Amino acid sequence: MERCVISIRQWMKTNMLKLNDDKTEILIIRQKSAPNTIFPKV
């Protein structure tokens, strides 16, 4: 997940934008039948 946020942050910087950490949230959506190996506590 952290690599994804870093990639987004780099893309935004390239496009003269800035990610506001105080207002940034991540929503994780998955299928019920999908294994929960990446985020076991979600």
mmCIF entry with sequence, helices, sheets and N, C-alpha, C, O atoms, coordinates in Angstrom:
data_MODEL
# 
_entry.id   MODEL 
# 
_entity.id                         1 
_entity.type                       polymer 
_entity.pdbx_number_of_molecules   1 
# 
_entity_poly.entity_id                      1 
_entity_poly.type                           'polypeptide(L)' 
_entity_poly.nstd_linkage                   no 
_entity_poly.nstd_monomer                   no 
_entity_poly.pdbx_seq_one_letter_code       MERCVISIRQWMKTNMLKLNDDKTEILIIRQKSAPNTIFPKV 
_entity_poly.pdbx_seq_one_letter_code_can   MERCVISIRQWMKTNMLKLNDDKTEILIIRQKSAPNTIFPKV 
_entity_poly.pdbx_strand_id                 A 
# 
loop_
_entity_poly_seq.entity_id 
_entity_poly_seq.num 
_entity_poly_seq.mon_id 
_entity_poly_seq.hetero 
1 1  MET n 
1 2  GLU n 
1 3  ARG n 
1 4  CYS n 
1 5  VAL n 
1 6  ILE n 
1 7  SER n 
1 8  ILE n 
1 9  ARG n 
1 10 GLN n 
1 11 TRP n 
1 12 MET n 
1 13 LYS n 
1 14 THR n 
1 15 ASN n 
1 16 MET n 
1 17 LEU n 
1 18 LYS n 
1 19 LEU n 
1 20 ASN n 
1 21 ASP n 
1 22 ASP n 
1 23 LYS n 
1 24 THR n 
1 25 GLU n 
1 26 ILE n 
1 27 LEU n 
1 28 ILE n 
1 29 ILE n 
1 30 ARG n 
1 31 GLN n 
1 32 LYS n 
1 33 SER n 
1 34 ALA n 
1 35 PRO n 
1 36 ASN n 
1 37 THR n 
1 38 ILE n 
1 39 PHE n 
1 40 PRO n 
1 41 LYS n 
1 42 VAL n 
# 
_struct_asym.id          A 
_struct_asym.entity_id   1 
# 
loop_
_struct_conf.conf_type_id 
_struct_conf.id 
_struct_conf.pdbx_PDB_helix_id 
_struct_conf.beg_label_comp_id 
_struct_conf.beg_label_asym_id 
_struct_conf.beg_label_seq_id 
_struct_conf.pdbx_beg_PDB_ins_code 
_struct_conf.end_label_comp_id 
_struct_conf.end_label_asym_id 
_struct_conf.end_label_seq_id 
_struct_conf.pdbx_end_PDB_ins_code 
_struct_conf.beg_auth_comp_id 
_struct_conf.beg_auth_asym_id 
_struct_conf.beg_auth_seq_id 
_struct_conf.end_auth_comp_id 
_struct_conf.end_auth_asym_id 
_struct_conf.end_auth_seq_id 
_struct_conf.pdbx_PDB_helix_class 
_struct_conf.details 
_struct_conf.pdbx_PDB_helix_length 
HELX_P HELX_P1 AA1 GLU A 2  ? THR A 14 ? GLU A 2  THR A 14 1 ? 13 
HELX_P HELX_P2 AA2 ASP A 21 ? LYS A 23 ? ASP A 21 LYS A 23 5 ? 3  
# 
_struct_conf_type.id          HELX_P 
_struct_conf_type.criteria    ? 
_struct_conf_type.reference   ? 
# 
loop_
_atom_site.group_PDB 
_atom_site.id 
_atom_site.type_symbol 
_atom_site.label_atom_id 
_atom_site.label_alt_id 
_atom_site.label_comp_id 
_atom_site.label_asym_id 
_atom_site.label_entity_id 
_atom_site.label_seq_id 
_atom_site.pdbx_PDB_ins_code 
_atom_site.Cartn_x 
_atom_site.Cartn_y 
_atom_site.Cartn_z 
_atom_site.occupancy 
_atom_site.B_iso_or_equiv 
_atom_site.pdbx_formal_charge 
_atom_site.auth_seq_id 
_atom_site.auth_comp_id 
_atom_site.auth_asym_id 
_atom_site.auth_atom_id 
_atom_site.pdbx_PDB_model_num 
ATOM 1   N N  . MET A 1 1  ? 0.828   -1.180  0.000   1.00 0.00 ? 1  MET A N  1 
ATOM 2   C CA . MET A 1 1  ? 0.000   0.000   0.000   1.00 0.00 ? 1  MET A CA 1 
ATOM 3   C C  . MET A 1 1  ? 0.878   1.252   0.000   1.00 0.00 ? 1  MET A C  1 
ATOM 4   O O  . MET A 1 1  ? 0.589   2.229   -0.691  1.00 0.00 ? 1  MET A O  1 
ATOM 5   N N  . GLU A 1 2  ? 1.949   1.203   0.783   1.00 0.00 ? 2  GLU A N  1 
ATOM 6   C CA . GLU A 1 2  ? 2.826   2.373   0.868   1.00 0.00 ? 2  GLU A CA 1 
ATOM 7   C C  . GLU A 1 2  ? 3.445   2.711   -0.487  1.00 0.00 ? 2  GLU A C  1 
ATOM 8   O O  . GLU A 1 2  ? 3.585   3.884   -0.832  1.00 0.00 ? 2  GLU A O  1 
ATOM 9   N N  . ARG A 1 3  ? 3.816   1.680   -1.257  1.00 0.00 ? 3  ARG A N  1 
ATOM 10  C CA . ARG A 1 3  ? 4.383   1.931   -2.593  1.00 0.00 ? 3  ARG A CA 1 
ATOM 11  C C  . ARG A 1 3  ? 3.370   2.615   -3.500  1.00 0.00 ? 3  ARG A C  1 
ATOM 12  O O  . ARG A 1 3  ? 3.738   3.452   -4.325  1.00 0.00 ? 3  ARG A O  1 
ATOM 13  N N  . CYS A 1 4  ? 2.119   2.270   -3.354  1.00 0.00 ? 4  CYS A N  1 
ATOM 14  C CA . CYS A 1 4  ? 1.061   2.886   -4.155  1.00 0.00 ? 4  CYS A CA 1 
ATOM 15  C C  . CYS A 1 4  ? 0.952   4.375   -3.823  1.00 0.00 ? 4  CYS A C  1 
ATOM 16  O O  . CYS A 1 4  ? 0.874   5.208   -4.726  1.00 0.00 ? 4  CYS A O  1 
ATOM 17  N N  . VAL A 1 5  ? 0.947   4.705   -2.554  1.00 0.00 ? 5  VAL A N  1 
ATOM 18  C CA . VAL A 1 5  ? 0.861   6.109   -2.135  1.00 0.00 ? 5  VAL A CA 1 
ATOM 19  C C  . VAL A 1 5  ? 2.091   6.881   -2.605  1.00 0.00 ? 5  VAL A C  1 
ATOM 20  O O  . VAL A 1 5  ? 1.970   8.030   -3.030  1.00 0.00 ? 5  VAL A O  1 
ATOM 21  N N  . ILE A 1 6  ? 3.258   6.275   -2.535  1.00 0.00 ? 6  ILE A N  1 
ATOM 22  C CA . ILE A 1 6  ? 4.486   6.924   -3.012  1.00 0.00 ? 6  ILE A CA 1 
ATOM 23  C C  . ILE A 1 6  ? 4.387   7.199   -4.510  1.00 0.00 ? 6  ILE A C  1 
ATOM 24  O O  . ILE A 1 6  ? 4.776   8.272   -4.971  1.00 0.00 ? 6  ILE A O  1 
ATOM 25  N N  . SER A 1 7  ? 3.873   6.246   -5.261  1.00 0.00 ? 7  SER A N  1 
ATOM 26  C CA . SER A 1 7  ? 3.705   6.441   -6.710  1.00 0.00 ? 7  SER A CA 1 
ATOM 27  C C  . SER A 1 7  ? 2.739   7.575   -7.006  1.00 0.00 ? 7  SER A C  1 
ATOM 28  O O  . SER A 1 7  ? 2.986   8.394   -7.891  1.00 0.00 ? 7  SER A O  1 
ATOM 29  N N  . ILE A 1 8  ? 1.645   7.622   -6.271  1.00 0.00 ? 8  ILE A N  1 
ATOM 30  C CA . ILE A 1 8  ? 0.669   8.702   -6.456  1.00 0.00 ? 8  ILE A CA 1 
ATOM 31  C C  . ILE A 1 8  ? 1.299   10.040  -6.113  1.00 0.00 ? 8  ILE A C  1 
ATOM 32  O O  . ILE A 1 8  ? 1.122   11.022  -6.833  1.00 0.00 ? 8  ILE A O  1 
ATOM 33  N N  . ARG A 1 9  ? 2.034   10.073  -5.012  1.00 0.00 ? 9  ARG A N  1 
ATOM 34  C CA . ARG A 1 9  ? 2.698   11.310  -4.588  1.00 0.00 ? 9  ARG A CA 1 
ATOM 35  C C  . ARG A 1 9  ? 3.691   11.790  -5.657  1.00 0.00 ? 9  ARG A C  1 
ATOM 36  O O  . ARG A 1 9  ? 3.763   12.986  -5.943  1.00 0.00 ? 9  ARG A O  1 
ATOM 37  N N  . GLN A 1 10 ? 4.450   10.868  -6.243  1.00 0.00 ? 10 GLN A N  1 
ATOM 38  C CA . GLN A 1 10 ? 5.415   11.223  -7.292  1.00 0.00 ? 10 GLN A CA 1 
ATOM 39  C C  . GLN A 1 10 ? 4.704   11.744  -8.534  1.00 0.00 ? 10 GLN A C  1 
ATOM 40  O O  . GLN A 1 10 ? 5.132   12.732  -9.132  1.00 0.00 ? 10 GLN A O  1 
ATOM 41  N N  . TRP A 1 11 ? 3.611   11.076  -8.924  1.00 0.00 ? 11 TRP A N  1 
ATOM 42  C CA . TRP A 1 11 ? 2.849   11.534  -10.085 1.00 0.00 ? 11 TRP A CA 1 
ATOM 43  C C  . TRP A 1 11 ? 2.307   12.937  -9.853  1.00 0.00 ? 11 TRP A C  1 
ATOM 44  O O  . TRP A 1 11 ? 2.371   13.792  -10.737 1.00 0.00 ? 11 TRP A O  1 
ATOM 45  N N  . MET A 1 12 ? 1.775   13.167  -8.659  1.00 0.00 ? 12 MET A N  1 
ATOM 46  C CA . MET A 1 12 ? 1.217   14.485  -8.342  1.00 0.00 ? 12 MET A CA 1 
ATOM 47  C C  . MET A 1 12 ? 2.305   15.555  -8.362  1.00 0.00 ? 12 MET A C  1 
ATOM 48  O O  . MET A 1 12 ? 2.078   16.661  -8.854  1.00 0.00 ? 12 MET A O  1 
ATOM 49  N N  . LYS A 1 13 ? 3.480   15.235  -7.833  1.00 0.00 ? 13 LYS A N  1 
ATOM 50  C CA . LYS A 1 13 ? 4.588   16.190  -7.836  1.00 0.00 ? 13 LYS A CA 1 
ATOM 51  C C  . LYS A 1 13 ? 4.997   16.535  -9.265  1.00 0.00 ? 13 LYS A C  1 
ATOM 52  O O  . LYS A 1 13 ? 5.269   17.695  -9.577  1.00 0.00 ? 13 LYS A O  1 
ATOM 53  N N  . THR A 1 14 ? 5.039   15.525  -10.127 1.00 0.00 ? 14 THR A N  1 
ATOM 54  C CA . THR A 1 14 ? 5.368   15.742  -11.537 1.00 0.00 ? 14 THR A CA 1 
ATOM 55  C C  . THR A 1 14 ? 4.371   16.694  -12.191 1.00 0.00 ? 14 THR A C  1 
ATOM 56  O O  . THR A 1 14 ? 4.730   17.464  -13.082 1.00 0.00 ? 14 THR A O  1 
ATOM 57  N N  . ASN A 1 15 ? 3.117   16.638  -11.743 1.00 0.00 ? 15 ASN A N  1 
ATOM 58  C CA . ASN A 1 15 ? 2.057   17.467  -12.307 1.00 0.00 ? 15 ASN A CA 1 
ATOM 59  C C  . ASN A 1 15 ? 1.768   18.706  -11.449 1.00 0.00 ? 15 ASN A C  1 
ATOM 60  O O  . ASN A 1 15 ? 0.690   19.296  -11.516 1.00 0.00 ? 15 ASN A O  1 
ATOM 61  N N  . MET A 1 16 ? 2.766   19.075  -10.644 1.00 0.00 ? 16 MET A N  1 
ATOM 62  C CA . MET A 1 16 ? 2.694   20.266  -9.793  1.00 0.00 ? 16 MET A CA 1 
ATOM 63  C C  . MET A 1 16 ? 1.499   20.252  -8.838  1.00 0.00 ? 16 MET A C  1 
ATOM 64  O O  . MET A 1 16 ? 0.831   21.267  -8.638  1.00 0.00 ? 16 MET A O  1 
ATOM 65  N N  . LEU A 1 17 ? 1.249   19.089  -8.259  1.00 0.00 ? 17 LEU A N  1 
ATOM 66  C CA . LEU A 1 17 ? 0.188   18.933  -7.272  1.00 0.00 ? 17 LEU A CA 1 
ATOM 67  C C  . LEU A 1 17 ? 0.808   18.411  -5.981  1.00 0.00 ? 17 LEU A C  1 
ATOM 68  O O  . LEU A 1 17 ? 1.942   17.931  -5.977  1.00 0.00 ? 17 LEU A O  1 
ATOM 69  N N  . LYS A 1 18 ? 0.065   18.506  -4.896  1.00 0.00 ? 18 LYS A N  1 
ATOM 70  C CA . LYS A 1 18 ? 0.578   18.022  -3.619  1.00 0.00 ? 18 LYS A CA 1 
ATOM 71  C C  . LYS A 1 18 ? -0.512  17.231  -2.902  1.00 0.00 ? 18 LYS A C  1 
ATOM 72  O O  . LYS A 1 18 ? -1.663  17.662  -2.842  1.00 0.00 ? 18 LYS A O  1 
ATOM 73  N N  . LEU A 1 19 ? -0.146  16.083  -2.367  1.00 0.00 ? 19 LEU A N  1 
ATOM 74  C CA . LEU A 1 19 ? -1.060  15.248  -1.611  1.00 0.00 ? 19 LEU A CA 1 
ATOM 75  C C  . LEU A 1 19 ? -1.154  15.792  -0.190  1.00 0.00 ? 19 LEU A C  1 
ATOM 76  O O  . LEU A 1 19 ? -0.137  15.930  0.489   1.00 0.00 ? 19 LEU A O  1 
ATOM 77  N N  . ASN A 1 20 ? -2.359  16.099  0.260   1.00 0.00 ? 20 ASN A N  1 
ATOM 78  C CA . ASN A 1 20 ? -2.566  16.621  1.604   1.00 0.00 ? 20 ASN A CA 1 
ATOM 79  C C  . ASN A 1 20 ? -2.751  15.438  2.553   1.00 0.00 ? 20 ASN A C  1 
ATOM 80  O O  . ASN A 1 20 ? -3.811  14.812  2.569   1.00 0.00 ? 20 ASN A O  1 
ATOM 81  N N  . ASP A 1 21 ? -1.730  15.134  3.336   1.00 0.00 ? 21 ASP A N  1 
ATOM 82  C CA . ASP A 1 21 ? -1.773  13.987  4.242   1.00 0.00 ? 21 ASP A CA 1 
ATOM 83  C C  . ASP A 1 21 ? -2.878  14.102  5.288   1.00 0.00 ? 21 ASP A C  1 
ATOM 84  O O  . ASP A 1 21 ? -3.403  13.085  5.741   1.00 0.00 ? 21 ASP A O  1 
ATOM 85  N N  . ASP A 1 22 ? -3.237  15.319  5.678   1.00 0.00 ? 22 ASP A N  1 
ATOM 86  C CA . ASP A 1 22 ? -4.289  15.508  6.679   1.00 0.00 ? 22 ASP A CA 1 
ATOM 87  C C  . ASP A 1 22 ? -5.674  15.165  6.139   1.00 0.00 ? 22 ASP A C  1 
ATOM 88  O O  . ASP A 1 22 ? -6.590  14.880  6.911   1.00 0.00 ? 22 ASP A O  1 
ATOM 89  N N  . LYS A 1 23 ? -5.828  15.192  4.829   1.00 0.00 ? 23 LYS A N  1 
ATOM 90  C CA . LYS A 1 23 ? -7.141  14.944  4.229   1.00 0.00 ? 23 LYS A CA 1 
ATOM 91  C C  . LYS A 1 23 ? -7.160  13.696  3.351   1.00 0.00 ? 23 LYS A C  1 
ATOM 92  O O  . LYS A 1 23 ? -8.123  13.464  2.621   1.00 0.00 ? 23 LYS A O  1 
ATOM 93  N N  . THR A 1 24 ? -6.111  12.901  3.418   1.00 0.00 ? 24 THR A N  1 
ATOM 94  C CA . THR A 1 24 ? -6.003  11.722  2.566   1.00 0.00 ? 24 THR A CA 1 
ATOM 95  C C  . THR A 1 24 ? -6.462  10.478  3.316   1.00 0.00 ? 24 THR A C  1 
ATOM 96  O O  . THR A 1 24 ? -6.008  10.204  4.427   1.00 0.00 ? 24 THR A O  1 
ATOM 97  N N  . GLU A 1 25 ? -7.372  9.728   2.692   1.00 0.00 ? 25 GLU A N  1 
ATOM 98  C CA . GLU A 1 25 ? -7.849  8.468   3.248   1.00 0.00 ? 25 GLU A CA 1 
ATOM 99  C C  . GLU A 1 25 ? -7.741  7.408   2.172   1.00 0.00 ? 25 GLU A C  1 
ATOM 100 O O  . GLU A 1 25 ? -7.741  7.720   0.981   1.00 0.00 ? 25 GLU A O  1 
ATOM 101 N N  . ILE A 1 26 ? -7.650  6.171   2.585   1.00 0.00 ? 26 ILE A N  1 
ATOM 102 C CA . ILE A 1 26 ? -7.581  5.065   1.636   1.00 0.00 ? 26 ILE A CA 1 
ATOM 103 C C  . ILE A 1 26 ? -8.777  4.158   1.893   1.00 0.00 ? 26 ILE A C  1 
ATOM 104 O O  . ILE A 1 26 ? -9.027  3.752   3.028   1.00 0.00 ? 26 ILE A O  1 
ATOM 105 N N  . LEU A 1 27 ? -9.504  3.847   0.842   1.00 0.00 ? 27 LEU A N  1 
ATOM 106 C CA . LEU A 1 27 ? -10.655 2.961   0.922   1.00 0.00 ? 27 LEU A CA 1 
ATOM 107 C C  . LEU A 1 27 ? -10.283 1.644   0.250   1.00 0.00 ? 27 LEU A C  1 
ATOM 108 O O  . LEU A 1 27 ? -9.895  1.621   -0.918  1.00 0.00 ? 27 LEU A O  1 
ATOM 109 N N  . ILE A 1 28 ? -10.404 0.559   0.991   1.00 0.00 ? 28 ILE A N  1 
ATOM 110 C CA . ILE A 1 28 ? -10.072 -0.757  0.458   1.00 0.00 ? 28 ILE A CA 1 
ATOM 111 C C  . ILE A 1 28 ? -11.371 -1.513  0.221   1.00 0.00 ? 28 ILE A C  1 
ATOM 112 O O  . ILE A 1 28 ? -12.148 -1.737  1.149   1.00 0.00 ? 28 ILE A O  1 
ATOM 113 N N  . ILE A 1 29 ? -11.600 -1.904  -1.032  1.00 0.00 ? 29 ILE A N  1 
ATOM 114 C CA . ILE A 1 29 ? -12.805 -2.650  -1.398  1.00 0.00 ? 29 ILE A CA 1 
ATOM 115 C C  . ILE A 1 29 ? -12.354 -3.982  -1.984  1.00 0.00 ? 29 ILE A C  1 
ATOM 116 O O  . ILE A 1 29 ? -11.506 -4.019  -2.875  1.00 0.00 ? 29 ILE A O  1 
ATOM 117 N N  . ARG A 1 30 ? -12.918 -5.064  -1.486  1.00 0.00 ? 30 ARG A N  1 
ATOM 118 C CA . ARG A 1 30 ? -12.559 -6.379  -2.002  1.00 0.00 ? 30 ARG A CA 1 
ATOM 119 C C  . ARG A 1 30 ? -13.797 -7.260  -2.023  1.00 0.00 ? 30 ARG A C  1 
ATOM 120 O O  . ARG A 1 30 ? -14.802 -6.964  -1.376  1.00 0.00 ? 30 ARG A O  1 
ATOM 121 N N  . GLN A 1 31 ? -13.707 -8.338  -2.773  1.00 0.00 ? 31 GLN A N  1 
ATOM 122 C CA . GLN A 1 31 ? -14.792 -9.302  -2.821  1.00 0.00 ? 31 GLN A CA 1 
ATOM 123 C C  . GLN A 1 31 ? -14.821 -10.086 -1.527  1.00 0.00 ? 31 GLN A C  1 
ATOM 124 O O  . GLN A 1 31 ? -13.779 -10.332 -0.920  1.00 0.00 ? 31 GLN A O  1 
ATOM 125 N N  . LYS A 1 32 ? -16.023 -10.483 -1.096  1.00 0.00 ? 32 LYS A N  1 
ATOM 126 C CA . LYS A 1 32 ? -16.137 -11.295 0.113   1.00 0.00 ? 32 LYS A CA 1 
ATOM 127 C C  . LYS A 1 32 ? -15.357 -12.600 -0.012  1.00 0.00 ? 32 LYS A C  1 
ATOM 128 O O  . LYS A 1 32 ? -14.775 -13.079 0.961   1.00 0.00 ? 32 LYS A O  1 
ATOM 129 N N  . SER A 1 33 ? -15.348 -13.169 -1.210  1.00 0.00 ? 33 SER A N  1 
ATOM 130 C CA . SER A 1 33 ? -14.683 -14.460 -1.399  1.00 0.00 ? 33 SER A CA 1 
ATOM 131 C C  . SER A 1 33 ? -13.169 -14.346 -1.582  1.00 0.00 ? 33 SER A C  1 
ATOM 132 O O  . SER A 1 33 ? -12.469 -15.359 -1.598  1.00 0.00 ? 33 SER A O  1 
ATOM 133 N N  . ALA A 1 34 ? -12.661 -13.116 -1.721  1.00 0.00 ? 34 ALA A N  1 
ATOM 134 C CA . ALA A 1 34 ? -11.223 -12.930 -1.926  1.00 0.00 ? 34 ALA A CA 1 
ATOM 135 C C  . ALA A 1 34 ? -10.466 -13.192 -0.626  1.00 0.00 ? 34 ALA A C  1 
ATOM 136 O O  . ALA A 1 34 ? -10.934 -12.823 0.451   1.00 0.00 ? 34 ALA A O  1 
ATOM 137 N N  . PRO A 1 35 ? -9.304  -13.824 -0.722  1.00 0.00 ? 35 PRO A N  1 
ATOM 138 C CA . PRO A 1 35 ? -8.506  -14.049 0.494   1.00 0.00 ? 35 PRO A CA 1 
ATOM 139 C C  . PRO A 1 35 ? -8.023  -12.723 1.070   1.00 0.00 ? 35 PRO A C  1 
ATOM 140 O O  . PRO A 1 35 ? -7.681  -11.796 0.335   1.00 0.00 ? 35 PRO A O  1 
ATOM 141 N N  . ASN A 1 36 ? -8.001  -12.654 2.375   1.00 0.00 ? 36 ASN A N  1 
ATOM 142 C CA . ASN A 1 36 ? -7.625  -11.417 3.054   1.00 0.00 ? 36 ASN A CA 1 
ATOM 143 C C  . ASN A 1 36 ? -6.174  -11.505 3.513   1.00 0.00 ? 36 ASN A C  1 
ATOM 144 O O  . ASN A 1 36 ? -5.899  -11.454 4.712   1.00 0.00 ? 36 ASN A O  1 
ATOM 145 N N  . THR A 1 37 ? -5.252  -11.636 2.577   1.00 0.00 ? 37 THR A N  1 
ATOM 146 C CA . THR A 1 37 ? -3.844  -11.809 2.932   1.00 0.00 ? 37 THR A CA 1 
ATOM 147 C C  . THR A 1 37 ? -3.080  -10.494 2.980   1.00 0.00 ? 37 THR A C  1 
ATOM 148 O O  . THR A 1 37 ? -2.086  -10.390 3.700   1.00 0.00 ? 37 THR A O  1 
ATOM 149 N N  . ILE A 1 38 ? -3.521  -9.491  2.231   1.00 0.00 ? 38 ILE A N  1 
ATOM 150 C CA . ILE A 1 38 ? -2.796  -8.222  2.202   1.00 0.00 ? 38 ILE A CA 1 
ATOM 151 C C  . ILE A 1 38 ? -3.110  -7.387  3.434   1.00 0.00 ? 38 ILE A C  1 
ATOM 152 O O  . ILE A 1 38 ? -2.210  -6.833  4.065   1.00 0.00 ? 38 ILE A O  1 
ATOM 153 N N  . PHE A 1 39 ? -4.400  -7.299  3.772   1.00 0.00 ? 39 PHE A N  1 
ATOM 154 C CA . PHE A 1 39 ? -4.836  -6.506  4.919   1.00 0.00 ? 39 PHE A CA 1 
ATOM 155 C C  . PHE A 1 39 ? -5.684  -7.390  5.832   1.00 0.00 ? 39 PHE A C  1 
ATOM 156 O O  . PHE A 1 39 ? -6.910  -7.271  5.833   1.00 0.00 ? 39 PHE A O  1 
ATOM 157 N N  . PRO A 1 40 ? -5.063  -8.261  6.597   1.00 0.00 ? 40 PRO A N  1 
ATOM 158 C CA . PRO A 1 40 ? -5.835  -9.221  7.388   1.00 0.00 ? 40 PRO A CA 1 
ATOM 159 C C  . PRO A 1 40 ? -6.724  -8.592  8.456   1.00 0.00 ? 40 PRO A C  1 
ATOM 160 O O  . PRO A 1 40 ? -7.699  -9.217  8.872   1.00 0.00 ? 40 PRO A O  1 
ATOM 161 N N  . LYS A 1 41 ? -6.429  -7.398  8.908   1.00 0.00 ? 41 LYS A N  1 
ATOM 162 C CA . LYS A 1 41 ? -7.212  -6.778  9.980   1.00 0.00 ? 41 LYS A CA 1 
ATOM 163 C C  . LYS A 1 41 ? -8.297  -5.850  9.457   1.00 0.00 ? 41 LYS A C  1 
ATOM 164 O O  . LYS A 1 41 ? -8.978  -5.189  10.241  1.00 0.00 ? 41 LYS A O  1 
ATOM 165 N N  . VAL A 1 42 ? -8.464  -5.793  8.133   1.00 0.00 ? 42 VAL A N  1 
ATOM 166 C CA . VAL A 1 42 ? -9.466  -4.897  7.547   1.00 0.00 ? 42 VAL A CA 1 
ATOM 167 C C  . VAL A 1 42 ? -10.775 -5.622  7.430   1.00 0.00 ? 42 VAL A C  1 
ATOM 168 O O  . VAL A 1 42 ? -11.758 -5.050  6.959   1.00 0.00 ? 42 VAL A O  1 
# 
